[in-house]
Amino acid sequence: MQLDTFEVTGGTPLRGELHPQGAKNEALQVISAVLLTDDPVTISNIPNILDVNKLIELLKGLGVTVEQLAPDTYRFCAGTINIDYLRSDAFMKDAQRLRGSVMLIGPLLARFGRAALPKPGGDKIGRRRLDTHFLGFQKLAAEFKYDDEKDIYYIQQPKGGLQGAYIHMDEISVTGTANVVMAAVLAKGKTSIYNAACEPYVQQLCRMLKDMGAKIDGLGSNLLHIEGVEQLGGAQHRCLPDMIEVGSFIGLAAMTQSEITIKNAGIDHLGIIPHTFERLGIIIERRGDDLYIPAQEHYEISTFIDGSILTIYDAPWPGFTPDLMSIMLVTATQARGSVLIHQKMFESRLFFVDKLIDMGAQIILCDPHRATVIGLDRRSQLRGIEMTSPDIRAGQALLIAALSAKGKSIIHNVNQIDRGYQYIDQRLNAIGAKISRV
């Protein structure tokens, strides 16, 4: 029986240490990359979450040997692959339920010459097109076909194999960049990828590929140069701490007036995230690689220099990550002052605010992309309600709201939260939260 509902009793300050899990988005990329070699690849700090576990199951179905060496460490060996599994009903069914399955296309195309993928699912946060991936593969001379009756993408190498090319990405897509990079490392000749995403996840993927023998220059920039090689070897890799979870914990501390230390936060890879939370008035102390957030009764949103209302918006790295916009919005509800939250990248990601309004938050949803939050400054506490989690990040934001609220909240569909946050109820309960699965 799946326990898919949280019962949350809010209003209790938390206190203690939280250790962020390994980065979900990085794990999906580097685990897919093990298909590029027949040598063993060992990856540590892998989070135990639904999306990652589903991807590992897909690899097993393809014939990859998977050994779990420790709770967060796996050894993968893609020595023998059953490429026909891609045509099976089992693959189509499982891949459809996981948006991260798209990351398998680049490695399969590069090493085995062909790939197939059903239209993947994932969060319901608006249109999330895959054109960027396939346009990149086509630039490498791959042949692409979409079966609109079955909703299946087919792609294969030309007779002479993939050819290096100059690729100007039509959007700064993290998964699109990663996918094209994985295809290009085994293509003939030189590939340049301009307008590439440069998130820490992509940098980490490139570092692992270089350890495997790939030739990649330009890490951390939006212009990558790749010299194709004949084959890649094994490697050992460790995932970064999940910066989205770090940001979630900062917001949690502020909303619940909690004293929390985020251990081994990977501060060098957090970019603008701590500073953006500080603009909401949250005090963050850096202690080595830990972040200490003291209990704060009040935190005040800053304004722009001319006194106009602060706008927080998402942007490609090194801008503020869209995955933390839901957390930023919920954290602002108990601040002093007002802020405009402008979610540019996804048109349905702010639709969870109706639940916050039902809890007593003062929010004006201007349109699908913008919401104005008028902070309550704790003059009135949010109240517990019954609600449903629409996606991973909104689910975590609603959990934070419930933990700060007066009384009991019921959150249904928490498997959405489990897709991105490992043992989140147990870890928060360990520092004083009251969350039970029912």
WODA-V329403 format. One record per residue. N is the residue number from 1. RES is the residue in three letters. OMEGA is omega as a letter, one per 20 degrees, with the letter a starting at -180 (NA if undefined). Layout:
N_RES_OMEGA + N_RES_OMEGA
This chain:
1_MET_a + 2_GLN_r + 3_LEU_a + 4_ASP_a + 5_THR_r + 6_PHE_r + 7_GLU_a + 8_VAL_r + 9_THR_a + 10_GLY_r + 11_GLY_r + 12_THR_r + 13_PRO_r + 14_LEU_r + 15_ARG_r + 16_GLY_a + 17_GLU_r + 18_LEU_r + 19_HIS_a + 20_PRO_r + 21_GLN_r + 22_GLY_a + 23_ALA_a + 24_LYS_a + 25_ASN_r + 26_GLU_a + 27_ALA_a + 28_LEU_a + 29_GLN_a + 30_VAL_r + 31_ILE_r + 32_SER_a + 33_ALA_r + 34_VAL_r + 35_LEU_a + 36_LEU_a + 37_THR_r + 38_ASP_r + 39_ASP_r + 40_PRO_r + 41_VAL_a + 42_THR_a + 43_ILE_r + 44_SER_a + 45_ASN_r + 46_ILE_a + 47_PRO_r + 48_ASN_a + 49_ILE_a + 50_LEU_a + 51_ASP_r + 52_VAL_a + 53_ASN_r + 54_LYS_r + 55_LEU_r + 56_ILE_r + 57_GLU_r + 58_LEU_r + 59_LEU_r + 60_LYS_r + 61_GLY_r + 62_LEU_r + 63_GLY_r + 64_VAL_r + 65_THR_a + 66_VAL_r + 67_GLU_r + 68_GLN_a + 69_LEU_r + 70_ALA_a + 71_PRO_a + 72_ASP_a + 73_THR_a + 74_TYR_r + 75_ARG_a + 76_PHE_r + 77_CYS_a + 78_ALA_a + 79_GLY_r + 80_THR_a + 81_ILE_r + 82_ASN_a + 83_ILE_r + 84_ASP_r + 85_TYR_a + 86_LEU_a + 87_ARG_a + 88_SER_r + 89_ASP_a + 90_ALA_r + 91_PHE_a + 92_MET_a + 93_LYS_a + 94_ASP_a + 95_ALA_a + 96_GLN_a + 97_ARG_a + 98_LEU_a + 99_ARG_a + 100_GLY_r + 101_SER_r + 102_VAL_a + 103_MET_r + 104_LEU_a + 105_ILE_a + 106_GLY_r + 107_PRO_a + 108_LEU_r + 109_LEU_a + 110_ALA_a + 111_ARG_a + 112_PHE_r + 113_GLY_r + 114_ARG_r + 115_ALA_r + 116_ALA_a + 117_LEU_r + 118_PRO_r + 119_LYS_a + 120_PRO_r + 121_GLY_a + 122_GLY_a + 123_ASP_r + 124_LYS_a + 125_ILE_r + 126_GLY_a + 127_ARG_r + 128_ARG_a + 129_ARG_a + 130_LEU_a + 131_ASP_a + 132_THR_r + 133_HIS_a + 134_PHE_r + 135_LEU_r + 136_GLY_r + 137_PHE_r + 138_GLN_r + 139_LYS_r + 140_LEU_r + 141_ALA_r + 142_ALA_r + 143_GLU_a + 144_PHE_r + 145_LYS_r + 146_TYR_r + 147_ASP_a + 148_ASP_r + 149_GLU_a + 150_LYS_a + 151_ASP_a + 152_ILE_r + 153_TYR_r + 154_TYR_r + 155_ILE_r + 156_GLN_r + 157_GLN_r + 158_PRO_a + 159_LYS_a + 160_GLY_a + 161_GLY_r + 162_LEU_a + 163_GLN_r + 164_GLY_a + 165_ALA_r + 166_TYR_a + 167_ILE_r + 168_HIS_a + 169_MET_a + 170_ASP_r + 171_GLU_a + 172_ILE_a + 173_SER_r + 174_VAL_a + 175_THR_r + 176_GLY_r + 177_THR_a + 178_ALA_a + 179_ASN_a + 180_VAL_r + 181_VAL_a + 182_MET_r + 183_ALA_a + 184_ALA_a + 185_VAL_r + 186_LEU_r + 187_ALA_r + 188_LYS_r + 189_GLY_a + 190_LYS_r + 191_THR_r + 192_SER_r + 193_ILE_a + 194_TYR_a + 195_ASN_r + 196_ALA_r + 197_ALA_a + 198_CYS_r + 199_GLU_r + 200_PRO_r + 201_TYR_a + 202_VAL_r + 203_GLN_a + 204_GLN_r + 205_LEU_a + 206_CYS_r + 207_ARG_r + 208_MET_r + 209_LEU_r + 210_LYS_r + 211_ASP_r + 212_MET_r + 213_GLY_r + 214_ALA_r + 215_LYS_a + 216_ILE_r + 217_ASP_r + 218_GLY_a + 219_LEU_r + 220_GLY_r + 221_SER_r + 222_ASN_r + 223_LEU_a + 224_LEU_r + 225_HIS_a + 226_ILE_r + 227_GLU_a + 228_GLY_r + 229_VAL_a + 230_GLU_a + 231_GLN_r + 232_LEU_a + 233_GLY_a + 234_GLY_r + 235_ALA_r + 236_GLN_a + 237_HIS_r + 238_ARG_r + 239_CYS_r + 240_LEU_r + 241_PRO_a + 242_ASP_a + 243_MET_r + 244_ILE_r + 245_GLU_r + 246_VAL_r + 247_GLY_r + 248_SER_a + 249_PHE_r + 250_ILE_r + 251_GLY_r + 252_LEU_a + 253_ALA_a + 254_ALA_a + 255_MET_a + 256_THR_a + 257_GLN_a + 258_SER_r + 259_GLU_a + 260_ILE_r + 261_THR_r + 262_ILE_a + 263_LYS_r + 264_ASN_a + 265_ALA_a + 266_GLY_a + 267_ILE_a + 268_ASP_a + 269_HIS_a + 270_LEU_r + 271_GLY_a + 272_ILE_a + 273_ILE_a + 274_PRO_a + 275_HIS_a + 276_THR_r + 277_PHE_r + 278_GLU_r + 279_ARG_r + 280_LEU_r + 281_GLY_a + 282_ILE_r + 283_ILE_r + 284_ILE_r + 285_GLU_r + 286_ARG_a + 287_ARG_a + 288_GLY_r + 289_ASP_r + 290_ASP_r + 291_LEU_r + 292_TYR_r + 293_ILE_r + 294_PRO_r + 295_ALA_a + 296_GLN_r + 297_GLU_r + 298_HIS_r + 299_TYR_a + 300_GLU_a + 301_ILE_r + 302_SER_r + 303_THR_r + 304_PHE_a + 305_ILE_a + 306_ASP_r + 307_GLY_a + 308_SER_a + 309_ILE_r + 310_LEU_r + 311_THR_r + 312_ILE_a + 313_TYR_r + 314_ASP_a + 315_ALA_r + 316_PRO_r + 317_TRP_j + 318_PRO_r + 319_GLY_a + 320_PHE_a + 321_THR_r + 322_PRO_a + 323_ASP_r + 324_LEU_a + 325_MET_r + 326_SER_r + 327_ILE_a + 328_MET_a + 329_LEU_a + 330_VAL_r + 331_THR_a + 332_ALA_a + 333_THR_r + 334_GLN_r + 335_ALA_r + 336_ARG_a + 337_GLY_a + 338_SER_r + 339_VAL_r + 340_LEU_r + 341_ILE_a + 342_HIS_a + 343_GLN_a + 344_LYS_a + 345_MET_a + 346_PHE_a + 347_GLU_a + 348_SER_a + 349_ARG_a + 350_LEU_a + 351_PHE_r + 352_PHE_a + 353_VAL_r + 354_ASP_r + 355_LYS_r + 356_LEU_r + 357_ILE_r + 358_ASP_r + 359_MET_r + 360_GLY_r + 361_ALA_r + 362_GLN_a + 363_ILE_r + 364_ILE_r + 365_LEU_a + 366_CYS_r + 367_ASP_a + 368_PRO_a + 369_HIS_a + 370_ARG_r + 371_ALA_r + 372_THR_r + 373_VAL_r + 374_ILE_a + 375_GLY_a + 376_LEU_a + 377_ASP_r + 378_ARG_r + 379_ARG_r + 380_SER_a + 381_GLN_r + 382_LEU_r + 383_ARG_a + 384_GLY_r + 385_ILE_r + 386_GLU_a + 387_MET_a + 388_THR_r + 389_SER_a + 390_PRO_r + 391_ASP_a + 392_ILE_a + 393_ARG_r + 394_ALA_r + 395_GLY_r + 396_GLN_r + 397_ALA_r + 398_LEU_r + 399_LEU_r + 400_ILE_r + 401_ALA_a + 402_ALA_a + 403_LEU_r + 404_SER_a + 405_ALA_r + 406_LYS_r + 407_GLY_a + 408_LYS_r + 409_SER_r + 410_ILE_r + 411_ILE_r + 412_HIS_r + 413_ASN_a + 414_VAL_r + 415_ASN_r + 416_GLN_r + 417_ILE_r + 418_ASP_r + 419_ARG_a + 420_GLY_a + 421_TYR_a + 422_GLN_r + 423_TYR_a + 424_ILE_r + 425_ASP_a + 426_GLN_a + 427_ARG_r + 428_LEU_r + 429_ASN_a + 430_ALA_r + 431_ILE_r + 432_GLY_r + 433_ALA_r + 434_LYS_a + 435_ILE_r + 436_SER_r + 437_ARG_a + 438_VAL_NA
